[in-house]
Structures are given as C-alpha cells and as structure tokens.
Amino acid sequence: MQRNKSNSKINQAVAVLATILMVLGAVVPAVAQKKKKKPVYYSISAGKTLHVRLNQDLGSEDARVGDTFTTTVVDPVYSRNGVLLVPQASTVSGRVTNVIRAQKNGKPATMDVQFYSVQLPNGVRRAINGSLTELSTSNSTSDNEGGVAANKTSKRKVKFIGGGAAGGALIGAVAGGGKGLAIGMGVGAVTGAVAGRMKKGHEVKVKSGTEFGVILNQAISFTAYRAT
C-alpha cells in the first residue's frame, strides 16, 4: 500500500513537471518573439522626384489607355540621415491614362501617364502615386491629377507632347502655350518647344532609354534596403 502511494506521488510530480514544461514551451518562444526589434521605417516625402530611365518605346500611334510600361531608377534614393531606401536598378511601373493622336490642324499628339508602383531589386514592392515631371524641376509639388506647381508660383498639367526633331517628345504644356522641356531621342533632356503649325502635328515618340522624372504625389515608407 505504501509503495502504491509513493508511485502515485511520483506520477503526480511527473504530470506537474510535464505541464510546467508545456507551459514554458509555449511562453518562452512568445516572449522571445516579443523581444524581436520592430523594423524601422523611413519616409520618402511627397514632392520627391525619382530620376528614371524608360525601358521600352512609347508612342501615341500605338499606345492605348491602360497599357503598362516600366522604368529603371537611375539615382538611388536615401533617407534624410543617409540610409539607402531605393537603390539604382529599382523598377518604377507606370500606365498610360490618356492618348490624343496628332491632328491635321498642326496640333501635336499628347499622352498622359501615371506611375503606380516601385519594386526594389530584393523583391520588396510598394504602391505609389506618381506623376511625370521634368528632371530640371526643383522645389516642385504635385497633385493626384498630375498637375505640377514649380516653386508654388504656377501650375500646369504635365504630359508627353509630340514635337522636336523626327517626332520626339516634350514634357509639359504651359496652359495654352505649348512649351515644354524636350526629351531627346536617346537619353537626357534639352530645352525645346513644339514646332509651329504644320499640315499635321507630331505624334509622341518616347524612345527606350529616355530619362525623365517621376514626382511622388504621396509619401511612401521603406525599411533600410538590404540586398537579400
């Protein structure tokens, strides 16, 4: 009888110990998980211009509303304290939102685009609200409809405009004026203006490799970039 009582106590002790171990097995990982550092996010403010390069040809003769295209980030983007957020070779994706073909009265074609995402080389992807802008524009702000105000003194609808040698493209249109910043057939930007009245206006022809700006309409956040 005494031996049975002793065995019973041993069994009870084993059961209690097993229960304690089970509880510890559930609690310790949870506590350890809570102690993990939360990721630190850095903000890229609205109004920041990303320098990008077009990855394929775009043209008013072939483009349709809803067509998508990609660009590659040329200059890396850092936080205010120097943390790399968006490296070179990141991909900024855009879509065509409006196309008006060239007209016989000399009016050039126009093509509106918007930018909706940026994907880093490590696969991290963020939705953005971005609009087309010139690389030379500084201290600019923009709105969700693609209107850009330079230095808060003027506002214009920014789009690709047919013009320049062999078609080409201009960026922007001062209200009713038809002037803008010309984009070359290869890379870079030079000052120019839409040619005068012709039998038919120029179509928009934006060549692969053309560089321009994407201005952010809303702030976005990233953690510090890690290659893997």
Buried (B, 14 or more C-beta within 10 A) or exposed (E): EEEEEEEEEEEEEEEEEEEEEEEEEEEEEEEEEEEEEEEEEBEBEBBBBBBBBBBEBBBBEEBEEEBEBBBBBBBBBBBEEEEBBBBEEBBBBBBBBEBBBBEEEBBBBBBBBBBEBBBBBEEBEBEBBBBBBBBEBEEBBBEEEBBBBBEEEEBBBBBBBBBBEEBBBBBBBEEEEBBBBBBBBEBEBEEBBBBEEEEBBBBBBBBEBBBBBBBBBBEBEBEEBEEE
